[in-house]
Amino acid sequence: MWNTRLFQHIYVFYLFVFLLDVIYLFWSHASLYTTIGLLAIVMIVINFKEADRVFKILGMILLSAGGFFYFSSDISIVQIPSFFAGNIGLLFLLSMLPWMNSVVKAGRYNKLLQTLLGGNVKKMGDLYVRGEATMVSLAAFLNLSSATISQDLLKNQLKKSNANVRNRFIAMSTLRGYSLALLWSPLEILLATSIFITNANYLEVLPWMLLVALLGFAFDSIIGKITFRNEVVEEVGTPTKLGASSKKKLMEFIVALVLFLMVVVFLTNVIQFNFLFAVTIALFPFAYIWALLLKRKRSFFQIGWPNWKRQTNHLHNFIVLLLTLSFFTETLNASPYLRYLQDPLVALEGHQVYIMLFIQATFLIMTLLGVHPIATMGIFGGVSELLLSAFPSVTLTILLASSAIATVPSAPYGLIVTLTSVGLKMNPYKIVLENISYSLMCGFIGVLIAYCTLFLY
């Protein structure tokens, strides 16, 4: 009983840790970061028992591998706590996501989006295309929030369908659509990191990334229609055409999302906040102001407050996964074994196609092993001079960004896969199996487009 009562109010402790992490962004003191890391270890300890079995296993594997890398390095033991602090910002973002979902529900936009997701569509194959297209549109603005919104809507749309078919459909259409949006979004951290490494011009890269996304969407739409061609969608009573009031609400929704994007761009480019922090701190104020303008303040808090507490109190799986993953990534980067990951690139010097395929394979393999694509990007950043001598900056940016983002739907420890796993109560490795063929396809498209640019630059 004491344990249950503790977790009803554990959000207070988490919020304290999140606020310390915010303070660290403005006052980067080593002792403060160590304190955050120590509190992160406490978070792992108190949440480990509550986490699902698969996440306990993943956490133990990541801790064991991280321990191996630690003992192979010359890291001081006093540095260990700080290695657990790296993903606190991601947990803070996860905690804030319910506020955006709450204003969508308070403004009844979820019903509008339900219409956009298919209305009285009879075939699940047709709904797949609409679902993926809607996800692409939402993810460009809402990032991770788009996953929970689209997946909730699709779960309702397909509530009468077979559970296994429904979960497979949602895991494929939403995660693949999400990655297609990331390919060209200027707010995507993987694209931004690749541009930082190569110093390429975003406007030169953009048309090629849009082409990768367009081809990926075209091919995957065909695959989705064929895969679910025999599945029928039950009637949900949603009108197939938008009335005048619905069109007005749709315009409001689009304007709100564009304004949110502008706020995030302002915070990142003018105020110079990093993208993750900008999205996190913008979520609640923006959602609150949106609710005020809609005159839905009361509904907003009635829906949002309990949802926020429930989401924050039940971050067990995310805490165990993300904080142990932070330890694993930091120890790997400090380990001499990192050099063995860079040596093959040197051996392939002069063979451009082989290097391209090697880069794509490395991103996918490292992702399956639990290494975040950002960490893998850092590995290639360490040999950027070698890569830039083999490829033009635009070509290398396309290659790095598309190879990294293609792995997003197939990352067993990735945030979007974990979020989907928890929401659908589905094993993350089953989600990986559903999407790994797409990751290979999208990665190959990126390699092909990057190779074509060699003849232009």
Secondary structure as a PSIPRED ss2 file (coil, helix, strand):
# PSIPRED VFORMAT (PSIPRED V4.0)

   1 M C   1.000  0.000  0.000
   2 W H   0.000  1.000  0.000
   3 N H   0.000  1.000  0.000
   4 T H   0.000  1.000  0.000
   5 R H   0.000  1.000  0.000
   6 L H   0.000  1.000  0.000
   7 F H   0.000  1.000  0.000
   8 Q H   0.000  1.000  0.000
   9 H C   1.000  0.000  0.000
  10 I H   0.000  1.000  0.000
  11 Y H   0.000  1.000  0.000
  12 V H   0.000  1.000  0.000
  13 F H   0.000  1.000  0.000
  14 Y H   0.000  1.000  0.000
  15 L H   0.000  1.000  0.000
  16 F H   0.000  1.000  0.000
  17 V H   0.000  1.000  0.000
  18 F H   0.000  1.000  0.000
  19 L H   0.000  1.000  0.000
  20 L H   0.000  1.000  0.000
  21 D H   0.000  1.000  0.000
  22 V H   0.000  1.000  0.000
  23 I H   0.000  1.000  0.000
  24 Y H   0.000  1.000  0.000
  25 L H   0.000  1.000  0.000
  26 F H   0.000  1.000  0.000
  27 W C   1.000  0.000  0.000
  28 S C   1.000  0.000  0.000
  29 H C   1.000  0.000  0.000
  30 A H   0.000  1.000  0.000
  31 S H   0.000  1.000  0.000
  32 L H   0.000  1.000  0.000
  33 Y H   0.000  1.000  0.000
  34 T H   0.000  1.000  0.000
  35 T H   0.000  1.000  0.000
  36 I H   0.000  1.000  0.000
  37 G H   0.000  1.000  0.000
  38 L H   0.000  1.000  0.000
  39 L H   0.000  1.000  0.000
  40 A H   0.000  1.000  0.000
  41 I H   0.000  1.000  0.000
  42 V H   0.000  1.000  0.000
  43 M H   0.000  1.000  0.000
  44 I H   0.000  1.000  0.000
  45 V H   0.000  1.000  0.000
  46 I H   0.000  1.000  0.000
  47 N H   0.000  1.000  0.000
  48 F H   0.000  1.000  0.000
  49 K C   1.000  0.000  0.000
  50 E C   1.000  0.000  0.000
  51 A C   1.000  0.000  0.000
  52 D C   1.000  0.000  0.000
  53 R H   0.000  1.000  0.000
  54 V H   0.000  1.000  0.000
  55 F H   0.000  1.000  0.000
  56 K H   0.000  1.000  0.000
  57 I H   0.000  1.000  0.000
  58 L H   0.000  1.000  0.000
  59 G H   0.000  1.000  0.000
  60 M H   0.000  1.000  0.000
  61 I H   0.000  1.000  0.000
  62 L H   0.000  1.000  0.000
  63 L H   0.000  1.000  0.000
  64 S H   0.000  1.000  0.000
  65 A H   0.000  1.000  0.000
  66 G H   0.000  1.000  0.000
  67 G H   0.000  1.000  0.000
  68 F H   0.000  1.000  0.000
  69 F H   0.000  1.000  0.000
  70 Y H   0.000  1.000  0.000
  71 F H   0.000  1.000  0.000
  72 S C   1.000  0.000  0.000
  73 S C   1.000  0.000  0.000
  74 D C   1.000  0.000  0.000
  75 I C   1.000  0.000  0.000
  76 S C   1.000  0.000  0.000
  77 I H   0.000  1.000  0.000
  78 V H   0.000  1.000  0.000
  79 Q H   0.000  1.000  0.000
  80 I C   1.000  0.000  0.000
  81 P H   0.000  1.000  0.000
  82 S H   0.000  1.000  0.000
  83 F H   0.000  1.000  0.000
  84 F H   0.000  1.000  0.000
  85 A C   1.000  0.000  0.000
  86 G C   1.000  0.000  0.000
  87 N C   1.000  0.000  0.000
  88 I H   0.000  1.000  0.000
  89 G H   0.000  1.000  0.000
  90 L H   0.000  1.000  0.000
  91 L H   0.000  1.000  0.000
  92 F H   0.000  1.000  0.000
  93 L H   0.000  1.000  0.000
  94 L H   0.000  1.000  0.000
  95 S H   0.000  1.000  0.000
  96 M H   0.000  1.000  0.000
  97 L H   0.000  1.000  0.000
  98 P H   0.000  1.000  0.000
  99 W H   0.000  1.000  0.000
 100 M H   0.000  1.000  0.000
 101 N H   0.000  1.000  0.000
 102 S H   0.000  1.000  0.000
 103 V H   0.000  1.000  0.000
 104 V H   0.000  1.000  0.000
 105 K H   0.000  1.000  0.000
 106 A H   0.000  1.000  0.000
 107 G C   1.000  0.000  0.000
 108 R C   1.000  0.000  0.000
 109 Y H   0.000  1.000  0.000
 110 N H   0.000  1.000  0.000
 111 K H   0.000  1.000  0.000
 112 L H   0.000  1.000  0.000
 113 L H   0.000  1.000  0.000
 114 Q H   0.000  1.000  0.000
 115 T H   0.000  1.000  0.000
 116 L H   0.000  1.000  0.000
 117 L C   1.000  0.000  0.000
 118 G C   1.000  0.000  0.000
 119 G C   1.000  0.000  0.000
 120 N C   1.000  0.000  0.000
 121 V C   1.000  0.000  0.000
 122 K C   1.000  0.000  0.000
 123 K E   0.000  0.000  1.000
 124 M H   0.000  1.000  0.000
 125 G H   0.000  1.000  0.000
 126 D H   0.000  1.000  0.000
 127 L H   0.000  1.000  0.000
 128 Y H   0.000  1.000  0.000
 129 V H   0.000  1.000  0.000
 130 R H   0.000  1.000  0.000
 131 G H   0.000  1.000  0.000
 132 E H   0.000  1.000  0.000
 133 A H   0.000  1.000  0.000
 134 T H   0.000  1.000  0.000
 135 M H   0.000  1.000  0.000
 136 V H   0.000  1.000  0.000
 137 S H   0.000  1.000  0.000
 138 L H   0.000  1.000  0.000
 139 A H   0.000  1.000  0.000
 140 A H   0.000  1.000  0.000
 141 F H   0.000  1.000  0.000
 142 L H   0.000  1.000  0.000
 143 N C   1.000  0.000  0.000
 144 L H   0.000  1.000  0.000
 145 S H   0.000  1.000  0.000
 146 S H   0.000  1.000  0.000
 147 A H   0.000  1.000  0.000
 148 T H   0.000  1.000  0.000
 149 I H   0.000  1.000  0.000
 150 S H   0.000  1.000  0.000
 151 Q H   0.000  1.000  0.000
 152 D H   0.000  1.000  0.000
 153 L H   0.000  1.000  0.000
 154 L H   0.000  1.000  0.000
 155 K H   0.000  1.000  0.000
 156 N H   0.000  1.000  0.000
 157 Q H   0.000  1.000  0.000
 158 L C   1.000  0.000  0.000
 159 K C   1.000  0.000  0.000
 160 K C   1.000  0.000  0.000
 161 S C   1.000  0.000  0.000
 162 N C   1.000  0.000  0.000
 163 A H   0.000  1.000  0.000
 164 N H   0.000  1.000  0.000
 165 V H   0.000  1.000  0.000
 166 R H   0.000  1.000  0.000
 167 N H   0.000  1.000  0.000
 168 R H   0.000  1.000  0.000
 169 F H   0.000  1.000  0.000
 170 I H   0.000  1.000  0.000
 171 A H   0.000  1.000  0.000
 172 M H   0.000  1.000  0.000
 173 S H   0.000  1.000  0.000
 174 T H   0.000  1.000  0.000
 175 L H   0.000  1.000  0.000
 176 R H   0.000  1.000  0.000
 177 G H   0.000  1.000  0.000
 178 Y H   0.000  1.000  0.000
 179 S H   0.000  1.000  0.000
 180 L H   0.000  1.000  0.000
 181 A H   0.000  1.000  0.000
 182 L H   0.000  1.000  0.000
 183 L C   1.000  0.000  0.000
 184 W C   1.000  0.000  0.000
 185 S C   1.000  0.000  0.000
 186 P C   1.000  0.000  0.000
 187 L C   1.000  0.000  0.000
 188 E C   1.000  0.000  0.000
 189 I H   0.000  1.000  0.000
 190 L H   0.000  1.000  0.000
 191 L H   0.000  1.000  0.000
 192 A H   0.000  1.000  0.000
 193 T H   0.000  1.000  0.000
 194 S H   0.000  1.000  0.000
 195 I H   0.000  1.000  0.000
 196 F H   0.000  1.000  0.000
 197 I H   0.000  1.000  0.000
 198 T H   0.000  1.000  0.000
 199 N C   1.000  0.000  0.000
 200 A C   1.000  0.000  0.000
 201 N C   1.000  0.000  0.000
 202 Y H   0.000  1.000  0.000
 203 L H   0.000  1.000  0.000
 204 E H   0.000  1.000  0.000
 205 V H   0.000  1.000  0.000
 206 L H   0.000  1.000  0.000
 207 P H   0.000  1.000  0.000
 208 W H   0.000  1.000  0.000
 209 M H   0.000  1.000  0.000
 210 L H   0.000  1.000  0.000
 211 L H   0.000  1.000  0.000
 212 V H   0.000  1.000  0.000
 213 A H   0.000  1.000  0.000
 214 L H   0.000  1.000  0.000
 215 L H   0.000  1.000  0.000
 216 G H   0.000  1.000  0.000
 217 F H   0.000  1.000  0.000
 218 A H   0.000  1.000  0.000
 219 F H   0.000  1.000  0.000
 220 D H   0.000  1.000  0.000
 221 S H   0.000  1.000  0.000
 222 I H   0.000  1.000  0.000
 223 I H   0.000  1.000  0.000
 224 G H   0.000  1.000  0.000
 225 K H   0.000  1.000  0.000
 226 I H   0.000  1.000  0.000
 227 T H   0.000  1.000  0.000
 228 F C   1.000  0.000  0.000
 229 R C   1.000  0.000  0.000
 230 N C   1.000  0.000  0.000
 231 E C   1.000  0.000  0.000
 232 V E   0.000  0.000  1.000
 233 V C   1.000  0.000  0.000
 234 E C   1.000  0.000  0.000
 235 E C   1.000  0.000  0.000
 236 V C   1.000  0.000  0.000
 237 G C   1.000  0.000  0.000
 238 T C   1.000  0.000  0.000
 239 P C   1.000  0.000  0.000
 240 T C   1.000  0.000  0.000
 241 K C   1.000  0.000  0.000
 242 L C   1.000  0.000  0.000
 243 G C   1.000  0.000  0.000
 244 A H   0.000  1.000  0.000
 245 S H   0.000  1.000  0.000
 246 S H   0.000  1.000  0.000
 247 K H   0.000  1.000  0.000
 248 K H   0.000  1.000  0.000
 249 K H   0.000  1.000  0.000
 250 L H   0.000  1.000  0.000
 251 M H   0.000  1.000  0.000
 252 E H   0.000  1.000  0.000
 253 F H   0.000  1.000  0.000
 254 I H   0.000  1.000  0.000
 255 V H   0.000  1.000  0.000
 256 A H   0.000  1.000  0.000
 257 L H   0.000  1.000  0.000
 258 V H   0.000  1.000  0.000
 259 L H   0.000  1.000  0.000
 260 F H   0.000  1.000  0.000
 261 L H   0.000  1.000  0.000
 262 M H   0.000  1.000  0.000
 263 V H   0.000  1.000  0.000
 264 V H   0.000  1.000  0.000
 265 V H   0.000  1.000  0.000
 266 F H   0.000  1.000  0.000
 267 L H   0.000  1.000  0.000
 268 T H   0.000  1.000  0.000
 269 N H   0.000  1.000  0.000
 270 V C   1.000  0.000  0.000
 271 I C   1.000  0.000  0.000
 272 Q C   1.000  0.000  0.000
 273 F C   1.000  0.000  0.000
 274 N C   1.000  0.000  0.000
 275 F H   0.000  1.000  0.000
 276 L H   0.000  1.000  0.000
 277 F H   0.000  1.000  0.000
 278 A H   0.000  1.000  0.000
 279 V H   0.000  1.000  0.000
 280 T H   0.000  1.000  0.000
 281 I H   0.000  1.000  0.000
 282 A H   0.000  1.000  0.000
 283 L H   0.000  1.000  0.000
 284 F H   0.000  1.000  0.000
 285 P H   0.000  1.000  0.000
 286 F H   0.000  1.000  0.000
 287 A H   0.000  1.000  0.000
 288 Y H   0.000  1.000  0.000
 289 I H   0.000  1.000  0.000
 290 W H   0.000  1.000  0.000
 291 A H   0.000  1.000  0.000
 292 L H   0.000  1.000  0.000
 293 L H   0.000  1.000  0.000
 294 L C   1.000  0.000  0.000
 295 K C   1.000  0.000  0.000
 296 R C   1.000  0.000  0.000
 297 K H   0.000  1.000  0.000
 298 R H   0.000  1.000  0.000
 299 S H   0.000  1.000  0.000
 300 F H   0.000  1.000  0.000
 301 F H   0.000  1.000  0.000
 302 Q H   0.000  1.000  0.000
 303 I H   0.000  1.000  0.000
 304 G H   0.000  1.000  0.000
 305 W H   0.000  1.000  0.000
 306 P H   0.000  1.000  0.000
 307 N H   0.000  1.000  0.000
 308 W H   0.000  1.000  0.000
 309 K H   0.000  1.000  0.000
 310 R H   0.000  1.000  0.000
 311 Q H   0.000  1.000  0.000
 312 T H   0.000  1.000  0.000
 313 N H   0.000  1.000  0.000
 314 H C   1.000  0.000  0.000
 315 L C   1.000  0.000  0.000
 316 H H   0.000  1.000  0.000
 317 N H   0.000  1.000  0.000
 318 F H   0.000  1.000  0.000
 319 I H   0.000  1.000  0.000
 320 V H   0.000  1.000  0.000
 321 L H   0.000  1.000  0.000
 322 L H   0.000  1.000  0.000
 323 L H   0.000  1.000  0.000
 324 T H   0.000  1.000  0.000
 325 L H   0.000  1.000  0.000
 326 S H   0.000  1.000  0.000
 327 F H   0.000  1.000  0.000
 328 F H   0.000  1.000  0.000
 329 T H   0.000  1.000  0.000
 330 E H   0.000  1.000  0.000
 331 T H   0.000  1.000  0.000
 332 L H   0.000  1.000  0.000
 333 N H   0.000  1.000  0.000
 334 A H   0.000  1.000  0.000
 335 S C   1.000  0.000  0.000
 336 P C   1.000  0.000  0.000
 337 Y C   1.000  0.000  0.000
 338 L H   0.000  1.000  0.000
 339 R H   0.000  1.000  0.000
 340 Y H   0.000  1.000  0.000
 341 L H   0.000  1.000  0.000
 342 Q H   0.000  1.000  0.000
 343 D H   0.000  1.000  0.000
 344 P H   0.000  1.000  0.000
 345 L H   0.000  1.000  0.000
 346 V H   0.000  1.000  0.000
 347 A H   0.000  1.000  0.000
 348 L C   1.000  0.000  0.000
 349 E C   1.000  0.000  0.000
 350 G C   1.000  0.000  0.000
 351 H C   1.000  0.000  0.000
 352 Q H   0.000  1.000  0.000
 353 V H   0.000  1.000  0.000
 354 Y H   0.000  1.000  0.000
 355 I H   0.000  1.000  0.000
 356 M H   0.000  1.000  0.000
 357 L H   0.000  1.000  0.000
 358 F H   0.000  1.000  0.000
 359 I H   0.000  1.000  0.000
 360 Q H   0.000  1.000  0.000
 361 A H   0.000  1.000  0.000
 362 T H   0.000  1.000  0.000
 363 F H   0.000  1.000  0.000
 364 L H   0.000  1.000  0.000
 365 I H   0.000  1.000  0.000
 366 M H   0.000  1.000  0.000
 367 T H   0.000  1.000  0.000
 368 L H   0.000  1.000  0.000
 369 L C   1.000  0.000  0.000
 370 G C   1.000  0.000  0.000
 371 V C   1.000  0.000  0.000
 372 H C   1.000  0.000  0.000
 373 P H   0.000  1.000  0.000
 374 I H   0.000  1.000  0.000
 375 A H   0.000  1.000  0.000
 376 T H   0.000  1.000  0.000
 377 M H   0.000  1.000  0.000
 378 G H   0.000  1.000  0.000
 379 I H   0.000  1.000  0.000
 380 F H   0.000  1.000  0.000
 381 G H   0.000  1.000  0.000
 382 G C   1.000  0.000  0.000
 383 V C   1.000  0.000  0.000
 384 S H   0.000  1.000  0.000
 385 E H   0.000  1.000  0.000
 386 L H   0.000  1.000  0.000
 387 L H   0.000  1.000  0.000
 388 L H   0.000  1.000  0.000
 389 S H   0.000  1.000  0.000
 390 A H   0.000  1.000  0.000
 391 F C   1.000  0.000  0.000
 392 P C   1.000  0.000  0.000
 393 S H   0.000  1.000  0.000
 394 V H   0.000  1.000  0.000
 395 T H   0.000  1.000  0.000
 396 L H   0.000  1.000  0.000
 397 T H   0.000  1.000  0.000
 398 I H   0.000  1.000  0.000
 399 L H   0.000  1.000  0.000
 400 L H   0.000  1.000  0.000
 401 A H   0.000  1.000  0.000
 402 S H   0.000  1.000  0.000
 403 S H   0.000  1.000  0.000
 404 A H   0.000  1.000  0.000
 405 I H   0.000  1.000  0.000
 406 A H   0.000  1.000  0.000
 407 T C   1.000  0.000  0.000
 408 V H   0.000  1.000  0.000
 409 P H   0.000  1.000  0.000
 410 S H   0.000  1.000  0.000
 411 A C   1.000  0.000  0.000
 412 P C   1.000  0.000  0.000
 413 Y C   1.000  0.000  0.000
 414 G C   1.000  0.000  0.000
 415 L H   0.000  1.000  0.000
 416 I H   0.000  1.000  0.000
 417 V H   0.000  1.000  0.000
 418 T H   0.000  1.000  0.000
 419 L H   0.000  1.000  0.000
 420 T H   0.000  1.000  0.000
 421 S H   0.000  1.000  0.000
 422 V H   0.000  1.000  0.000
 423 G H   0.000  1.000  0.000
 424 L H   0.000  1.000  0.000
 425 K C   1.000  0.000  0.000
 426 M C   1.000  0.000  0.000
 427 N C   1.000  0.000  0.000
 428 P H   0.000  1.000  0.000
 429 Y H   0.000  1.000  0.000
 430 K H   0.000  1.000  0.000
 431 I H   0.000  1.000  0.000
 432 V H   0.000  1.000  0.000
 433 L H   0.000  1.000  0.000
 434 E H   0.000  1.000  0.000
 435 N H   0.000  1.000  0.000
 436 I H   0.000  1.000  0.000
 437 S H   0.000  1.000  0.000
 438 Y H   0.000  1.000  0.000
 439 S H   0.000  1.000  0.000
 440 L H   0.000  1.000  0.000
 441 M H   0.000  1.000  0.000
 442 C H   0.000  1.000  0.000
 443 G H   0.000  1.000  0.000
 444 F H   0.000  1.000  0.000
 445 I H   0.000  1.000  0.000
 446 G H   0.000  1.000  0.000
 447 V H   0.000  1.000  0.000
 448 L H   0.000  1.000  0.000
 449 I H   0.000  1.000  0.000
 450 A H   0.000  1.000  0.000
 451 Y H   0.000  1.000  0.000
 452 C H   0.000  1.000  0.000
 453 T H   0.000  1.000  0.000
 454 L C   1.000  0.000  0.000
 455 F C   1.000  0.000  0.000
 456 L C   1.000  0.000  0.000
 457 Y C   1.000  0.000  0.000
